[in-house]
């Protein structure tokens, strides 16, 4: 466990690809959850993801973050789709990547695929609050209101 005074690994070792990927995901989440202004978080998310991928092209988290930036900030639907698919090719059992995918698919009007991605995330992490909230939101956005109520109740129980 780190003391607050320790320097992060990616500053100690600029070649630490996983550190850059984690940083990219953190920045992208700040934008995705609207905790910060998009212009404050998506450019550094993209920079960190690209740095990570320049060091190791097989980091699913960097691809997922890049996909989030592409579709949610740059409005590059094709680029976002491609990056998310690559992330899930590398890490098909990662619930958070499936959650990001579900939101993208819902925004693209691909309701059945969005529900399937959100359902898979819940199957992989049945007691994870964020997976249940994603499933709730996707059900609501796709007008499956009984499902939305069911998954909201499950999320509240967690």
Order of alpha helices (4+ residues) and beta strands (2+ residues): alpha-alpha-alpha-alpha-alpha-alpha-alpha-alpha-alpha
